Structure formats: C-alpha cells, structure tokens
C-alpha cells in the first residue's frame, strides 16, 4: 500500500460540491483504500505504507478526465500511426489528465474506422493517461455549422456505421436536425450505451429542446462553438442547452468563448453540468507555427489555432490551464473548477462510480498541483506517470 500525505485534498462535500480537506492522507494501491487523518497513518494498527508521497501543501485532486481531445505533441487521433494515441496519452499526464477520449473528425469513413481500431488497441495498454474509448465528432453533423470539420465528408447518421465499434465508442456528436426521416439512430445508440452529444448543429430551440426533454439526450459538444449564437428572439441550441439538464462541454481557453460566457454558463447551470474540455489539436505543446487538422492547414499564433480563412480550428489548450482559467473567470474556486474537469466528465460517461473523485473503492487516479495549477505529479491506477 502507498500513501499521499501533506496535501490539501479536493474531495466530495455536501450535496454535489467538492471541498478542500486538510490534515488527511490517502491510502491506495490500484484503487483508493481509505482516507484517514494523517495522525493515524502509522498508528491505526494497519501495515505501514511502503511509500509515502509528501504533497508539500499542494492540492491533491482526482485525475482530470478529458472527453474531447484530437491531438497533442505532433500526434492526432486520426493519424495512421499506432503510436499517435500513446503519444497523446503520455502528454496528457503532464497536464493532470488521467483518462481521456481520443476524438475523431469528419473524414472519409475508412479513415475513421482505422482510427477507431487504433483507439481500441490503445485501450488495452497503459502508456500514460488511460484511454477510456473514443469520442466520434462527425461525420453526422451539419455542414452549415461544421467549423474546421471538412464538410465534404459529412454523412447522414447511420447506426450501422458505428455498430462494429460499440466497444470503443463512448461519445458521438451529431446534429439532430440532420437525422433522416424516421431514423431510429437515437434510440439504438441509447440501447447500446453510446452517449449522444448535440453539436456542430444548426438546430433551433424547439428541436434542441425536444432532444433534451423527449429524447433524454444529456450532452452538448463545446457549447457556444459549432452552433448559432444566442439571440433573445431565437435562443437556438445555446438557449435550450443553458436551461436544460444537459452536460455542456466548454473550451475554457478564453479564445473560443469570452470569460463572460463562462460566468453566464456557471450561473445558468448553477455550478452543475459543466464539463471542461481542451478540444486540443496536434499543435498542442509545440508552440506557434504551422500545423494540420483533418487534412487542413492550421496556423497557431499566440495560443490561437485558425485555418487560413481565420476560422478557429480546435485549440492548443491543456486541462490544467482550463481549470485555472475557469476558476478565475467565474470566481467559483478551485474545488468547483476541478469538479468540472473530473466528476462531471466521469458522470457524463456513466463512470462516476469508478473514477472522478477521491473516494474509497475508486481508481487511484490523482493529480497534484500548486496554487497556479502547475502539475507536480500525476498518478494513474496507483502508478506515478508524471513528475515535474
């Protein structure tokens, strides 16, 4: 058994909130065994831990969960390269992420199938952060709101196209207004346990509301982006999402949406159902310069990634910066921002019983960071995967 002591633990509090707990230690193996007062660490009659990490006053958080990431460090989930996803996994732990969903793009279906097969293979290994499965972002989207996705490869939603990969797919983005007449796509995905997310969509308010209320869809892909902006007479997908119980992804890089939008989301959702994501591309971690996304040239300058025409093309955000930005923009505090990067993401995938908080019986996934959310250590399944 191992232990982490000397830190400020971010743990579940009353209701659905997280709080800071000081003076306690975590005992763990592959899973969290117990959380005990530090004074009892060597005196409670149990075997002494074989190794104790001194957090030195830093925060000890559940490992971050990133449900929307295309790439990092020159690698992309769509690359025909068996090392692409492992490269992403190794980078993710340096940003505090312990579990993630490599995310595909709107590309020819043979390329998407190859990517899903590589993600399946990566799920069987552990080389950094854990690969939980895949997020399929397209091709079932609306060309009018495709953003940096290639509209030439958009297809009608067809369950038969994803059926061979139900063991891999955790999350599928789609545009509900583009469903073929009489389609049973939503119902078949629900029966198969695939979480559907409304995104890259031109859905009006009524269509979006029916998804949330009648079809029980509970996820929105990068709120504010890939959809019509909110208007007081035509609230659209943004308005329906804000008043629903749906989990809303947010790219908290201060580029994709203004800090004021973060505050409005926080207040509209009353601090719940917000999932911080990165939507990061292969240029992440490489600085300014030319890169690529879905076969299109991307230019990165001063933290913003765009196509040649100025269209924002993913981000170079990392999850540690997302947590810091959101905490500062909303004044919600670090524990609440951490919940948006851990608990809410895990719950959206139906995995909160397994990960997403510091609680006995859950996976021993931790990230240790300082006041500036600079990652000091990341632990996955009880194993140290990153140390600054």
C-alpha positions in Angstrom: 0.0 0.0 0.0 1.1 3.6 -0.8 0.1 6.9 0.7 -0.2 10.6 -0.2 0.1 12.9 2.8 0.9 16.6 3.4 -1.6 17.9 0.8 -4.9 19.6 0.5 -7.3 17.0 -0.7 -10.1 18.0 -3.1 -12.9 15.6 -2.0 -16.7 15.3 -2.3 -18.5 17.6 0.1 -22.2 18.1 0.9 -24.6 17.7 -2.0 -22.7 17.7 -5.3 -19.9 20.1 -4.5 -16.2 19.5 -3.9 -14.3 20.9 -0.9 -10.8 21.0 0.4 -9.8 18.6 3.2 -6.5 19.2 5.1 -4.7 17.0 7.6 -5.7 13.8 5.9 -3.8 11.1 3.9 -4.9 8.8 1.1 -4.0 5.1 1.3 -4.1 3.4 -2.1 -3.0 0.5 -4.3 -4.6 0.3 -7.7 -7.6 1.7 -6.0 -8.2 4.1 -3.2 -8.3 2.1 0.0 -9.0 4.7 2.7 -8.7 8.4 3.5 -7.5 8.8 7.1 -6.3 11.5 9.4 -2.5 11.9 8.9 -2.0 11.3 12.6 -3.3 7.7 12.1 -1.2 7.0 9.1 1.3 4.8 11.1 -0.7 4.2 14.2 -4.1 2.7 13.2 -2.9 -0.9 13.5 -2.5 -1.5 9.8 0.7 -2.1 7.9 2.7 1.0 7.3 2.6 2.3 3.7 5.5 1.1 1.6 5.9 4.5 0.1 4.6 7.9 1.1 4.4 10.9 -1.3 4.7 14.2 0.6 2.4 16.7 -1.4 4.2 19.6 0.4 1.0 21.6 0.9 -0.1 21.3 -2.8 -3.6 20.3 -3.9 -4.3 16.6 -4.4 -7.1 16.2 -6.9 -8.9 13.4 -8.7 -7.2 12.9 -12.1 -8.7 15.1 -14.8 -10.9 13.5 -17.4 -10.7 14.9 -20.9 -13.7 13.8 -23.1 -12.7 15.9 -26.2 -9.2 15.9 -27.5 -7.9 15.5 -31.1 -4.2 15.6 -30.5 -1.0 16.9 -28.9 2.7 16.9 -29.4 2.5 16.4 -33.1 0.1 13.4 -32.9 -3.6 13.2 -33.9 -6.2 10.5 -33.2 -6.7 10.3 -37.0 -3.1 9.6 -37.8 -2.3 6.2 -39.5 0.2 5.6 -36.8 0.0 3.1 -33.9 2.0 5.5 -31.7 -0.3 8.5 -32.2 -2.7 7.8 -29.3 0.1 6.7 -27.0 1.9 9.9 -27.7 -1.2 11.8 -26.7 -1.6 9.7 -23.6 2.0 10.4 -22.5 1.4 14.2 -22.9 -1.9 14.1 -21.1 -0.4 13.1 -17.8 1.9 16.1 -17.8 -1.3 18.2 -17.8 -3.0 16.3 -15.0 -5.2 14.2 -17.2 -5.5 10.5 -16.1 -8.4 9.4 -18.5 -9.3 10.7 -21.9 -11.3 10.1 -25.1 -9.2 10.5 -28.3 -11.5 12.3 -30.7 -12.0 11.6 -34.4 -13.0 14.1 -37.1 -15.2 14.3 -40.1 -13.0 12.3 -42.5 -13.7 9.5 -45.0 -15.3 6.6 -43.1 -12.5 4.2 -43.9 -10.1 6.6 -42.1 -12.5 7.0 -39.2 -12.8 3.2 -38.9 -9.0 2.8 -38.9 -8.7 5.5 -36.2 -11.3 3.7 -34.0 -9.4 0.4 -34.4 -6.2 2.1 -33.2 -8.0 3.6 -30.3 -9.4 0.1 -29.5 -5.8 -1.2 -29.4 -4.7 1.7 -27.2 -7.5 0.9 -24.7 -5.7 -2.4 -24.0 -2.4 -0.8 -22.9 -1.4 1.9 -20.5 1.3 4.3 -21.6 0.4 7.5 -19.7 -3.3 8.5 -19.3 -5.9 5.8 -19.6 -7.8 5.6 -22.9 -11.4 5.2 -22.0 -12.7 4.9 -25.6 -13.4 7.3 -28.4 -15.4 10.4 -29.0 -16.6 10.4 -32.6 -17.0 14.1 -33.6 -18.6 13.8 -37.0 -19.4 12.9 -39.7 -23.0 13.1 -38.6 -23.1 16.9 -38.4 -24.5 19.9 -40.2 -22.4 21.5 -43.0 -23.7 24.9 -42.0 -22.0 24.6 -38.6 -19.1 22.3 -39.4 -16.4 24.8 -38.4 -13.0 23.3 -39.1 -14.5 20.0 -40.0 -14.4 19.0 -43.7 -18.0 19.3 -45.0 -17.1 17.1 -48.0 -17.2 14.0 -45.7 -20.4 14.7 -43.8 -22.8 11.7 -43.8 -26.4 11.1 -42.5 -26.4 9.5 -39.1 -26.4 5.7 -39.6 -26.2 3.3 -36.7 -24.8 0.5 -38.9 -21.7 2.6 -39.5 -20.8 2.7 -35.8 -22.2 -0.7 -34.8 -18.8 -2.5 -35.3 -17.2 -0.2 -32.7 -19.7 -0.2 -29.8 -16.9 -1.5 -27.6 -14.9 1.7 -28.4 -17.4 4.5 -28.7 -18.3 6.3 -25.6 -19.5 9.6 -27.1 -20.8 10.5 -30.6 -21.5 14.1 -31.7 -24.4 14.6 -34.1 -26.7 17.3 -35.5 -30.3 16.2 -34.6 -31.9 18.3 -37.4 -29.9 16.3 -40.0 -31.3 12.9 -38.9 -33.0 11.1 -41.8 -36.8 10.9 -41.6 -37.9 8.0 -39.4 -34.4 7.4 -38.1 -34.0 5.3 -35.0 -30.4 6.4 -34.5 -31.0 8.0 -31.1 -32.9 5.0 -29.8 -30.3 2.5 -31.0 -27.4 4.5 -29.5 -29.2 4.7 -26.2 -29.8 0.9 -26.2 -26.2 0.3 -26.9 -24.9 2.6 -24.1 -23.4 5.2 -26.5 -23.7 8.8 -25.2 -25.0 11.2 -27.8 -23.9 14.8 -27.9 -25.6 17.6 -29.8 -23.0 19.6 -31.7 -21.9 21.2 -35.0 -25.6 21.8 -35.3 -28.0 24.4 -36.7 -30.8 23.1 -34.5 -33.4 25.7 -33.5 -34.6 26.0 -29.9 -37.6 23.7 -30.4 -35.5 20.9 -32.0 -32.8 21.1 -29.3 -35.4 21.2 -26.5 -37.1 18.0 -27.9 -33.7 16.3 -27.8 -33.1 17.2 -24.1 -36.7 16.7 -22.9 -38.2 14.0 -25.1 -35.1 12.1 -26.3 -33.2 12.3 -23.0 -30.0 13.5 -24.7 -27.7 14.8 -22.0 -24.6 16.1 -23.6 -23.6 19.2 -25.7 -20.4 19.4 -27.7 -18.3 22.6 -26.9 -21.2 24.9 -26.1 -21.2 28.3 -27.9 -19.0 26.8 -30.7 -20.3 25.0 -33.8 -23.8 26.4 -33.3 -25.7 29.6 -33.8 -25.0 32.3 -31.2 -27.7 33.0 -28.6 -30.2 35.7 -29.7 -33.0 36.9 -27.5 -35.7 36.1 -30.1 -34.1 33.0 -31.4 -32.3 31.3 -28.5 -31.4 28.2 -30.5 -29.3 25.4 -29.2 -27.4 27.6 -26.8 -30.6 28.7 -25.1 -32.0 25.2 -24.9 -28.8 23.9 -23.5 -28.5 26.5 -20.9 -32.0 25.9 -19.4 -31.7 22.1 -19.7 -30.1 19.5 -17.5 -27.6 18.6 -20.3 -23.9 18.4 -19.6 -22.2 21.2 -21.6 -18.6 21.0 -22.7 -16.6 24.2 -22.5 -13.3 25.1 -24.1 -12.0 27.4 -21.4 -9.1 28.9 -23.3 -10.6 32.5 -23.4 -10.4 32.2 -27.2 -13.4 30.0 -28.1 -15.6 32.0 -25.7 -15.2 35.2 -23.6 -14.9 34.9 -19.9 -18.3 36.5 -19.6 -19.7 33.4 -21.4 -18.1 31.2 -18.7 -19.8 33.2 -16.0 -23.1 33.1 -17.7 -22.8 29.3 -18.1 -21.8 28.9 -14.4 -24.8 30.9 -13.3 -27.3 29.3 -15.7 -26.2 25.8 -14.7 -26.0 26.7 -11.0 -22.5 25.3 -11.0 -23.6 21.9 -12.3 -23.5 20.0 -15.6 -20.3 21.8 -16.9 -17.5 19.8 -18.4 -14.2 21.4 -19.1 -12.5 20.1 -22.3 -9.5 21.0 -24.4 -10.6 20.2 -28.0 -6.8 20.3 -28.5 -5.1 19.6 -31.8 -1.7 18.1 -32.7 0.0 21.5 -32.3 -0.6 21.5 -28.6 2.7 21.6 -26.7 4.7 22.7 -29.8 4.3 26.5 -29.7 3.5 28.8 -32.6 3.8 27.7 -36.2 2.1 25.7 -39.0 0.2 22.5 -38.2 -2.6 20.3 -39.6 -6.1 19.3 -38.6 -8.3 16.9 -40.6 -6.2 17.4 -43.8 -6.4 21.2 -43.5 -3.6 23.6 -42.7 -3.7 25.3 -39.3 -1.8 28.3 -38.1 -1.0 28.7 -34.4 -0.2 32.1 -33.1 -0.1 33.3 -29.5 -2.3 30.4 -28.3 -4.9 30.6 -31.1 -5.3 28.0 -33.9 -7.0 29.0 -37.1 -7.5 27.9 -40.7 -6.2 30.2 -43.5 -9.6 32.0 -43.6 -9.5 32.8 -39.8 -11.9 30.0 -38.7 -10.9 28.8 -35.2 -9.6 25.3 -35.6 -9.5 23.5 -32.3 -7.3 24.7 -29.5 -3.8 24.3 -28.0 -5.4 24.4 -24.5 -4.3 21.9 -21.8 -6.6 20.8 -19.0 -4.6 22.4 -16.2 -4.9 25.8 -17.9 -8.6 25.1 -18.5 -9.1 24.5 -14.7 -7.2 27.7 -13.8 -9.0 29.8 -16.4 -12.4 28.7 -15.4 -11.8 29.1 -11.7 -10.5 32.7 -12.3 -13.2 33.7 -14.8 -16.1 32.5 -12.7 -14.6 33.0 -9.2 -16.1 29.6 -8.5 -12.9 28.4 -6.6 -10.6 25.6 -7.5 -12.6 22.7 -5.9 -15.6 23.6 -8.1 -13.5 24.0 -11.2 -11.9 20.6 -10.5 -15.3 19.1 -10.4 -15.9 20.3 -13.9 -12.8 18.5 -15.0 -13.3 15.3 -13.1 -16.7 14.4 -11.6 -18.9 15.9 -14.2 -16.9 14.4 -17.1 -16.9 10.9 -15.5 -20.6 11.2 -14.7 -21.5 12.1 -18.2 -20.0 8.8 -19.4 -21.6 6.8 -16.7 -18.3 6.2 -15.0 -18.5 8.2 -11.8 -18.8 5.0 -9.7 -15.3 4.1 -11.0 -13.4 7.4 -11.2 -13.8 11.2 -11.0 -13.5 11.7 -7.2 -11.3 10.9 -4.2 -13.3 8.1 -2.6 -12.6 4.6 -1.3 -13.0 1.9 -4.0 -12.4 4.3 -6.9 -9.4 4.1 -9.2 -6.2 5.6 -7.7 -6.0 8.4 -10.2 -4.5 11.6 -8.8 -3.0 14.8 -9.9 -1.0 17.0 -7.5 -0.8 20.7 -8.4 0.1 24.0 -6.8 -1.8 27.3 -6.4 -1.2 28.2 -10.0 -2.5 24.7 -11.2 1.0 23.8 -12.3 1.1 20.0 -12.3 3.6 18.4 -9.9 2.7 14.7 -10.1 0.1 12.6 -11.9 -0.7 9.0 -10.8 -2.8 6.5 -12.8 -4.0 3.3 -11.2 -1.6 3.9 -8.3 1.4 4.3 -10.6 3.4 7.5 -10.9 3.1 8.5 -14.5 4.4 12.1 -14.4 6.6 14.1 -12.1 7.8 17.7 -12.7 
